[in-house]
Amino acid sequence: MRLILFIVLSFFTIGLQAQNEAQKAFSEGVKLLKVKKFSEAEKLFEVAIENGKAKEGLKMSYIYKGISLNGQTKYDGAIVDFSKAIELDSTDAASFVERGLAFSYKRDYDNAVVDFQRVLNIDSTGEQAQAAFYYLGRIKSLQFKFEEAVNYLDKLIKLVPKDAEAYFLRGTAKSNQMEIDGAIADFDLAIKYRPNYMEAYANRGVQKLNKLPTKDKIGKKIKCLEEPCVDLLKAKELGDDSVDDMLFLYCKKCR
């Protein structure tokens, strides 16, 4: 009886030591991940996986290892780890967000869209849903599907009505559809919620230029095109050198 009890206690001790090792490796890995030491973090999460027994701990170790691999542009390996996390818990929307990101990083947009839509089947209003709408909007813009992009960003803005980047992205999608007034209105809101939004000033200036008749934008005697130039000059002041050509063509007399 004592021998059996000793063996049971020995196995228990070994299991406890392994679990402690897993928890320690996981904690250290998270610290390294925060300072973007992705390769070192990956190795520690591997240790956590090798020693871990608890389902939740294993799932988190796979997720964080996948994030470490994403940080090293090892997207295929990251997808494998996120898939293992999903096998352990298919109700965790965050795992689908992370795998969707890995797919999008490798420009596999079709699979990324599938994962982000799966997120919305699990969470339609929370933080993961907001991430899904955001990335779906970006992906659809990259695919030149601007109407779909606007639709996803509309839904994001309903959830986070003061998100400056959401308005900027929607304004950019609208400008690509030649919805100039709608784009300007969105850039207005982007700047309202982020007053020093350099890119929003630049894009709003461009759209204001687009609204002007062609006759006002040609010839050697162009006056200061005041309304668009205010925005373009502000973008330049904030550090945007991409507006230099437009400043030279249209805003020389504004300075």
Buried (B, 14 or more C-beta within 10 A) or exposed (E): EEEEEEEEEEEEEEEEEBBEBBBBBBEBBBEBBEEEBBEBBBBBBBBBBEBBEEEEBBBBBBBBBBBBBBBEEBBEBBBBBBBBBBEBBEEBBBBBBBBBBBBBBBEBBEBBBBBBEBBBEBBBEEEBBBBBBBBBBBBBBEEEBBEBBBBBBEBBBEBBEEBBBBBBBBBBBBBBEEBBEBBBBBBEBBBEBBEEBBBBBBBBBBBBBBEEEEEEBEEEEBEBBEEBBBBBBBBBEBEBEEBEEBBEEBBEEBE
